[in-house]
Amino acid sequence: MREPGAGDRDRRPRGTLSAAGRGARVPGAHPHHRRRDRLARPGADLDQERPLRADRTTDDDIEDLLRRHAPQVLGALVRRYGHFDPAEDAVQEALIAAAAQWPEDGVPENPRGWLIRVASRRLTDRLRSDEARRRREETVAALTPADAFVAPPPGEGPTGQGGRAPSEDDTLTLLFLCCHPALTPAAQIALTLRAVGGLTTAEIARAHLVEEATMAQRISRAKRAVRGAEFRRPEPEDRDRRLAAVLQALYLIFNEGYTATAGPDLHRTDLAREAIRLTRSVRRLLPHEGRVTGLLALMVLTEARTPARTGPDGELVPLDEQDRALWDRTAIAEGTALAEEALAQGPAGDYQLQAAIAALHDEAGRAEDTDWPQILALYELLVHRTPDPAAALGRAVAVAMVHGPRAGLVEVDALAGASGGHYRLDAVRAHLLERAGDQDAARTAYLAAADGTLSEPEARYLRARADRLAL
């Protein structure tokens, strides 16, 4: 993870995602589906599983649960029916039904099976409404065992020939399907973030700096392009062609989880953990691929700092002020070992270099013990590999920490055009101006950065820095 200077925020990797406000929303649901209408309450026959006590489950718990299961349910429907677009709509309707019913009636003992059952019925209803498919769908429904719509959780139930429950959920297969070689790289990333990451179209549009309508069309075209594609793990040659897009999508999902770019919360635990879980699954599939190992190391090392990133009232705590005793040392040990392994698995790529930088930050017992010269050397390698402005901004911070704030400001000013006036550039400039003693200019830059972010914790932090300089 490319890390900022001592006064900047504990920053996520490149590839920022601007999210819509969190609020109370169903993961993956379109805005016009948020009403509590007839879709919000399935029939009484849909909740036969014995529920848990509703008063023991909070709305946040249910939202996390729905987000975790959404890609698994979508994968199960696509594998069974092969209709990507209507399957996603059916899953969204099931999520809406659960969001309305579970807080009142309790969470079913098998929430994934409940969602699959409701979504399957929604989907078969839609398919049967098409006259051209009516007879075929009715035949399929008649031949389907009555319990086929209650899928056990991954790893449970019968396996082998005739077994309905795979040893692992379908999310990884869905991930590779979304990165089908028939799609452009941009379409692969967008479809993966939508189907696997559960991000809204608006969130993905902000990430790519395009209008929401444009992104909606891009995702729709991507769904049409993969229509009819076989739902299975790709063969090794095909898998390798998709791997770069798969890793980039996981990277972006983790980014949004580690630092939410909009709303009241700094951290979206569900997204970060799901990205790490999926990356572990990819690594089990490709244990000797350095890019995969490097990405997993980067995620683990970065997530290890989470306990120290916010104060008692949820306020953002910058990297140099964090209580490092709160960092997860077990995770740091794992991440460091993974980073070393990744560097030994082949030429150092972007993820391996970023993991090495993250390891140097995590290994420092105090902020002043950070090996900035070594970090600067790694950034020099990284910026020669990638044109990403965030990598160049990280290098500028490292230059400031090694050669002084004025040297860093020269580098930051040179990036102004490439970064398009991004608020992170203003935030770093403000920090370096403050270190250089130019308090008036630093305050102006802090306020500009605060105005540019959609994250409430970031904005509060930046304005607090500006207010302190006004005293």
For each residue, the residues with C-beta under 8 A, 3 or more apart:
1: 11 12 13 298 301 302 354 355 357 358 361
2: 11 13 14 354 357 379 382 390 391 393 394
3: 10 11 319 357 358 361 375 394 397
4: 8 9 10 11 318 319 394 397 428 431
5: 8 320 397 398 400 401 408 428 431 432
6: 318 319 320 367 401
7: 318 320 431 434 435
8: 4 5 11 318 319 397 427 428 431
9: 4 316 318 319 427 458 461
10: 3 4 305 309 316 317 318 319 322
11: 1 2 3 4 8 259 319 424
12: 1 16 254 255 258 259 302
13: 1 2 251 254 255 298 302 354 390
14: 2 255 388 389 390 391
15: 207 248 251 252 255 390
16: 12 207 255 261 390 424
17: 193 199 203 204 206 207 252 255 256 261
18: 203 206 207 261 262 454
19: 22 199 200 203 206 256 260 261 262 263 454
20: 200 202 203 206 262 263
21: 262 263
22: 19 25 260 262 263 264 265 268
23: 263
24: 59 63
25: 22 29 34 63 200
26: 29 33 34 63 66 92 95 96 99
27: 63 66 67 70 95 198 270
28: 67 70 88 91 92 95 194 198 199 200
29: 25 26 33 34 92 95 96 200
30: 33 92 200 201
31: 34 200 202
32: 35
33: 26 29 30 39 92 93 96
34: 25 26 29 31 96
35: 32 40
36: 40 41 100
37: 40
38: 41
39: 33 93 96 97
40: 35 36 37 96 97 99 100 101
41: 36 38 97 100 101
42: 46 47 97 101 118
43: 46
44: 47
45: 48
46: 42 43 97 114 117 118 121
47: 42 44 51 101 105 108 114
48: 45
49: 108 109 110 113 114 150
50: 108 109
51: 47 54 102 105 106 107 108 109
52: 56 57 106 107 108 109
53: 56 57 106
54: 51 57 102 103 104 105 106 107
55:
56: 52 53
57: 52 53 54 61 62 102 103 106 107
58: 61 62
59: 24 62 63 103
60: 63 64
61: 57 58 64 65
62: 57 58 59 65 66 98 99 102 103 107
63: 24 25 26 27 59 60 66 67 99 270
64: 60 61 67 68 269 270
65: 61 62 68 69 107 111
66: 26 27 62 63 69 70 95 98 99 115
67: 27 28 63 64 70 198 270 271 274
68: 64 65 72 270 274
69: 65 66 72 73 111 112 115
70: 27 28 66 67 73 74 91 95 115 198
71: 74 75 171 174 195 196 197 198 274
72: 68 69 75 76 112 154 169 170 171
73: 69 70 76 77 91 94 112 115 116 119
74: 70 71 77 78 87 88 91 174 195
75: 71 72 78 79 169 170 171 173 174 231
76: 72 73 79 80 116 151 169 170
77: 73 74 80 81 83 87 90 91 116 119 120 123
78: 74 75 81 82 83 84 87 170 174 177 231
79: 75 76 82 170 173 231
80: 76 77 120
81: 77 78 87 120 123 127
82: 78 79 228 231
83: 77 78 86 87 123 127 227
84: 78 87 88 195 223 226 227
85: 88 89 220 223 224 227
86: 83 89 90 123 126 127
87: 74 77 78 81 83 84 90 91 119 123
88: 28 74 84 85 91 92 194 195 223
89: 85 86 92 93 122 126
90: 77 86 87 93 94 119 120 122 123 126
91: 28 70 73 74 77 87 88 94 95 115 119
92: 26 28 29 30 33 88 89 95 96
93: 33 39 89 90 96 97 118 119 122
94: 73 90 91 97 98 115 116 118 119 122
95: 26 27 28 29 66 70 91 92 98 99 115
96: 26 29 33 34 39 40 92 93 99 100
97: 39 40 41 42 46 93 94 100 101 118
98: 62 66 94 95 101 102 111 114 115 118
99: 26 40 62 63 66 95 96 102 103
100: 36 40 41 96 97 103 104
101: 40 41 42 47 97 98 104 105
102: 51 54 57 62 98 99 105 106 107 108 111
103: 54 57 59 62 99 100
104: 54 100 101
105: 47 51 54 101 102
106: 51 52 53 54 57 102
107: 51 52 54 57 62 65 102 111
108: 47 49 50 51 52 102 111 113 114
109: 49 50 51 52
110: 49 113 114 150 152 153
111: 65 69 98 102 107 108 114 115
112: 69 72 73 115 116 151 153 154
113: 49 108 110 116 117 150 151 152 153
114: 46 47 49 98 108 110 111 117 118 150
115: 66 69 70 73 91 94 95 98 111 112 118 119
116: 73 76 77 94 112 113 119 120 149 150 151
117: 46 113 114 120 121 149 150 151
118: 42 46 93 94 97 98 114 115 121 122
119: 73 77 87 90 91 93 94 115 116 122 123
120: 77 80 81 90 116 117 123 124 149
121: 46 117 118 124 125 149
122: 89 90 93 94 118 119 125 126
123: 77 81 83 86 87 90 119 120 126 127
124: 120 121 127 128 137 141
125: 121 122 128 129
126: 86 89 90 122 123 129 130
127: 81 83 86 123 124 130 133 137
128: 124 125 133 134 137 138 141
129: 125 126
130: 126 127 133 134
131: 134
132:
133: 127 128 130 136 137
134: 128 130 131 137 138
135: 138 139
136: 133 139 140
137: 124 127 128 133 134 140 141
138: 128 134 135 141 142
139: 135 136 142 143
140: 136 137 143 144
141: 124 128 137 138 144
142: 138 139
143: 139 140
144: 140 141 148 149
145: 148
146: 149
147: 150
148: 144 145 164
149: 116 117 120 121 144 146
150: 49 110 113 114 116 117 147
151: 76 112 113 116 117 157 164 165
152: 110 113 156 157 164 165
153: 110 112 113 156 165
154: 72 112 165 166 167 168 169
155: 165 167 168
156: 152 153 165
157: 151 152 163 164 165
158: 162 163 164 165
159: 163 165 166 167
160: 163
161:
162: 158
163: 157 158 159 160 166
164: 148 151 152 157 158
165: 151 152 153 154 155 156 157 158 159
166: 154 159 163 169 170
167: 154 155 159
168: 154 155 172 281
169: 72 75 76 154 166 172
170: 72 75 76 78 79 166 173 174 231
171: 71 72 75 174 175 196 278 281
172: 168 169 175 176 233 278 281 282 285
173: 75 79 170 176 177 231 232 233
174: 71 74 75 78 170 171 177 178 195 196 231
175: 171 172 178 179 192 196 246 249 250 278 282
176: 172 173 179 180 233 234 239 242 246
177: 78 173 174 180 226 229 231
178: 174 175 183 188 191 192 195 196 222 226 249
179: 175 176 183 188 192 242 245 246 249
180: 176 177 183 188 225 226 229 242
181: 238 241 242
182: 225 226 229
183: 178 179 180 187 188 191 222 225 226
184: 187 188
185: 188 189 244 245 248
186: 189 190 208 218
187: 183 184 190 191 218 219 221 222 225
188: 178 179 180 183 184 185 191 192 222 242 245 249
189: 185 186 192 193 245 248 249 252
190: 186 187 193 194 204 208 215 218 219 222
191: 178 183 187 188 194 195 219 222 223 226
192: 175 178 179 188 189 195 196 197 245 246 249
193: 17 189 190 196 197 199 203 204 207 249 252 253
194: 28 88 190 191 197 198 199 201 204 219
195: 71 74 84 88 174 178 191 192
196: 71 171 174 175 178 192 193 249 253 278
197: 71 192 193 194 249 252 253 256 271 274 275
198: 27 28 67 70 71 194 271
199: 17 19 28 193 194 203 204 207 253 256
200: 19 20 25 28 29 30 31 203 204
201: 30 194 204 205 212 215 216 219
202: 20 31 205 206 212
203: 17 18 19 20 193 199 200 206 207 256 262
204: 17 190 193 194 199 200 201 207 208 215 219
205: 201 202 208 210 211 212 214 215 216
206: 17 18 19 20 202 203 209 261 262
207: 15 16 17 18 193 199 203 204 252
208: 186 190 204 205 215
209: 206
210: 205 214 215 218
211: 205 214 215
212: 201 202 205 215 216
213: 216 217
214: 205 210 211 217 218
215: 190 201 204 205 208 210 211 212 218 219
216: 201 205 212 213 219 220
217: 213 214 220 221
218: 186 187 190 210 214 215 221 222
219: 187 190 191 194 201 204 215 216 222 223
220: 85 216 217 223 224
221: 187 217 218 224 225
222: 178 183 187 188 190 191 218 219 225 226
223: 84 85 88 191 219 220 226 227
224: 85 220 221 227
225: 180 182 183 187 221 222
226: 84 177 178 180 182 183 191 222 223 229
227: 83 84 85 223 224
228: 82
229: 177 180 182 226
230:
231: 75 78 79 82 170 173 174 177
232: 173
233: 172 173 176 239 285
234: 176 238 239 242
235: 238 239
236: 239 240
237: 240 241
238: 181 234 235 241 242
239: 176 233 234 235 236 242 243 285 286
240: 236 237 243
241: 181 237 238
242: 176 179 180 181 188 234 238 239 245 246
243: 239 240 246 247 286 289 291 292
244: 185 247 248 291
245: 179 185 188 189 192 242 248 249
246: 175 176 179 192 242 243 249 250 282
247: 243 244 250 251 279 282 291 292 295 351
248: 15 185 189 244 245 251 252
249: 175 178 179 188 189 192 193 196 197 245 246 252 253
250: 175 246 247 253 254 275 278 279 282 295
251: 13 15 247 248 254 255 275 295 351
252: 15 17 189 193 197 207 248 249 255 256
253: 193 196 197 199 249 250 256 257 271 274 275 278
254: 12 13 250 251 257 258 271 272 275 276 279 299 302
255: 12 13 14 15 16 17 251 252 258 259
256: 17 19 197 199 203 252 253 259 260 261 268 271
257: 253 254 260 267 268 269 270 271 272 273 274 275
258: 12 254 255 267 268 272 302 303 306
259: 11 12 255 256 266 267 455
260: 19 22 256 257 263 265 266 267 268 455
261: 16 17 18 19 206 256 453 454 455
262: 18 19 20 21 22 203 206 454 455
263: 19 20 21 22 23 260 454 455 456
264: 22 456 457
265: 22 260 268 314 457
266: 259 260 309 310 314 316 455 457 458
267: 257 258 259 260 272 306 309 310
268: 22 256 257 258 260 265 271 272
269: 64 257 272 273
270: 27 63 64 67 68 257 273 274
271: 67 197 198 253 254 256 257 268 274 275
272: 254 257 258 267 268 269 275 276 299 303 306
273: 257 269 270 276 277
274: 67 68 71 197 253 257 270 271 277 278
275: 197 250 251 253 254 257 271 272 278 279 299
276: 254 272 273 279 280 296 299 300 303
277: 273 274 280 281
278: 171 172 175 196 250 253 274 275 281 282
279: 247 250 254 275 276 282 283 292 295 296 299
280: 276 277 283 284 296
281: 168 171 172 277 278 284 285
282: 172 175 246 247 250 278 279 285 286 292
283: 279 280 286 287 289 292 293 296
284: 280 281 287
285: 172 233 239 281 282
286: 239 243 282 283 289 292
287: 283 284 293
288: 345
289: 243 283 286 292 293 345
290: 293 294 342 343 345 346 347 348 349 351 352
291: 243 244 247 294 295 342 349 351 352
292: 243 247 279 282 283 286 289 295 296
293: 283 287 289 290 296 297 338 341 342 345 352
294: 290 291 297 298 338 339 342 343 349 350 351 352 353 354 355
295: 247 250 251 279 291 292 298 299 351 355
296: 276 279 280 283 292 293 299 300 338
297: 293 294 300 301 335 336 338 339 341 342 351 352 355 358 359
298: 1 13 294 295 301 302 335 339 351 354 355 358
299: 254 272 275 276 279 295 296 302 303 335
300: 276 296 297 303 304 331 334 335 338
301: 1 297 298 304 331 332 335 336 339 355 358 359 361 362
302: 1 12 13 254 258 298 299 305 358
303: 258 272 276 299 300 306 328 331
304: 300 301 327 328 329 331 332 335 362
305: 10 302 308 309 319 322 327 328 362
306: 258 267 272 303 309 328
307: 326 327 328
308: 305 317 322 323 324 326 327
309: 10 266 267 305 306 316 317 322
310: 266 267 314 315 316 317 457
311: 314 315 316 317
312: 315
313:
314: 265 266 310 311 457
315: 310 311 312 457 460 461 464
316: 9 10 266 309 310 311 457 458 460 461
317: 10 308 309 310 311 321 322
318: 4 6 7 8 9 10 321 322 461
319: 3 4 6 8 9 10 11 305 322 361 367
320: 5 6 7 367
321: 317 318 367
322: 10 305 308 309 317 318 319 326 327
323: 308 326
324: 308 327 364 365 366
325:
326: 307 308 322 323
327: 304 305 307 308 322 324 332 362
328: 303 304 305 306 307 331 332
329: 304 332 333
330: 333 334
331: 300 301 303 304 328 334 335
332: 301 304 327 328 329 335 336 359 362 363
333: 329 330 336 337
334: 300 330 331 337 338
335: 297 298 299 300 301 304 331 332 338 339 355 358 359 362
336: 297 301 332 333 339 340 359 362 363
337: 333 334 340 341
338: 293 294 296 297 300 334 335 341 342 355
339: 294 297 298 301 335 336 342 343 352 355 356 358 359
340: 336 337 343 344
341: 293 297 337 338 344 345
342: 290 291 293 294 297 338 339 345 351 352 355
343: 290 294 339 340 348 352 356
344: 340 341
345: 288 289 290 293 341 342
346: 290 349
347: 290
348: 290 343 352 353 356 381
349: 290 291 294 346 352 353 385
350: 294 353 354 382 385 386
351: 247 251 290 291 294 295 297 298 342 354 355
352: 290 291 293 294 297 339 342 343 348 349 355 356
353: 294 348 349 350 356 357 378 381 382 385
354: 1 2 13 294 298 350 351 357 358 382
355: 1 294 295 297 298 301 335 338 339 342 351 352 358 359
356: 339 343 348 352 353 359 360 378
357: 1 2 3 353 354 360 361 375 378 379 382 394
358: 1 3 297 298 301 302 335 339 354 355 361 362
359: 297 301 332 335 336 339 355 356 362 363
360: 356 357 363 364 370 371 374 375 378
361: 1 3 301 319 357 358 364 370 375
362: 301 304 305 327 332 335 336 358 359
363: 332 336 359 360
364: 324 360 361 367 369 370 371
365: 324 369
366: 324 369
367: 6 319 320 321 364 370
368:
369: 364 365 366
370: 360 361 364 367 375 401
371: 360 364 374 375
372: 375 376 398 401 402
373: 376 377 402
374: 360 371 377 378
375: 3 357 360 361 370 371 372 378 379 398 401
376: 372 373 379 380 395 398 399 401 402
377: 373 374 380 381
378: 353 356 357 360 374 375 381 382
379: 2 357 375 376 382 383 391 394 395 398
380: 376 377 383 384 395
381: 348 353 377 378 384 385
382: 2 350 353 354 357 378 379 385 386 391 394 395
383: 379 380 386 391 392 395
384: 380 381
385: 349 350 353 381 382
386: 350 382 383 391
387:
388: 14 391 392
389: 14 392 393 415 418 419 422
390: 2 13 14 15 16 393 394 424
391: 2 14 379 382 383 386 388 394 395
392: 383 388 389 395 396 411 415 418
393: 2 389 390 396 397 412 415 419 424 425 428
394: 2 3 4 357 379 382 390 391 397 398
395: 376 379 380 382 383 391 392 398 399 411
396: 392 393 399 400 408 411 412 415 428
397: 3 4 5 8 393 394 400 401 408 428
398: 5 372 375 376 379 394 395 401 402
399: 376 395 396 402 403 407 408 411
400: 5 396 397 403 404 405 407 408 409 411 432 435
401: 5 6 370 372 375 376 397 398 408
402: 372 373 376 398 399
403: 399 400 407 408
404: 400 407 408
405: 400 408 409 432 433 435 436
406: 409 410 436
407: 399 400 403 404 410 411
408: 5 396 397 399 400 401 403 404 405 411 412 428 432
409: 400 405 406 412 413 429 432 433 436
410: 406 407 413 414
411: 392 395 396 399 400 407 408 414 415
412: 393 396 408 409 415 416 425 428 429 432
413: 409 410 416 429
414: 410 411
415: 389 392 393 396 411 412 418 419 425
416: 412 413 419 421 425
417: 420
418: 389 392 415
419: 389 393 415 416 422 424 425
420: 417
421: 416 425 426 452
422: 389 419 425 426 452
423: 426 427 448 449 450 451 452 453
424: 11 16 390 393 419 427 428 449
425: 393 412 415 416 419 421 422 428 429
426: 421 422 423 429 430 445 446 448 449 452
427: 8 9 423 424 430 431 445 446 449 462
428: 4 5 8 393 396 397 408 412 424 425 431 432
429: 409 412 413 425 426 432 433 445
430: 426 427 433 434 442 443 444 445 446 448 449 462 465 466
431: 4 5 7 8 427 428 434 435 442
432: 5 400 405 408 409 412 428 429 435 436
433: 405 409 429 430 436 438 439 441 442 445
434: 7 430 431 437 438 439 442 465 469
435: 7 400 405 431 432
436: 405 406 409 432 433
437: 434
438: 433 434 441 442
439: 433 434 442 443 469
440: 443 444 469
441: 433 438 444 445
442: 430 431 433 434 438 439 445 446 469
443: 430 439 440 446 447 466 469 470
444: 430 440 441 447 448
445: 426 427 429 430 433 441 442 448 449
446: 426 427 430 442 443 449 450 462 463 465 466 469
447: 443 444 450 451 462 463 466
448: 423 426 430 444 445 451 452
449: 423 424 426 427 430 445 446 452 453 462
450: 423 446 447 453 458 459 462 463 466
451: 423 447 448 459
452: 421 422 423 426 448 449
453: 261 423 449 450 458 459 462
454: 18 19 261 262 263
455: 259 260 261 262 263 266 458 459
456: 263 264 459 460
457: 264 265 266 310 314 315 316 460 461
458: 9 266 316 450 453 455 461 462
459: 450 451 453 455 456 462 463
460: 315 316 456 457 463 464
461: 9 315 316 318 457 458 464 465
462: 427 430 446 447 449 450 453 458 459 465 466
463: 446 447 450 459 460 466 467
464: 315 460 461 467 468
465: 430 434 446 461 462 468 469
466: 430 443 446 447 450 462 463 469 470
467: 463 464 470 471
468: 464 465 471
469: 434 439 440 442 443 446 465 466
470: 443 466 467
471: 467 468
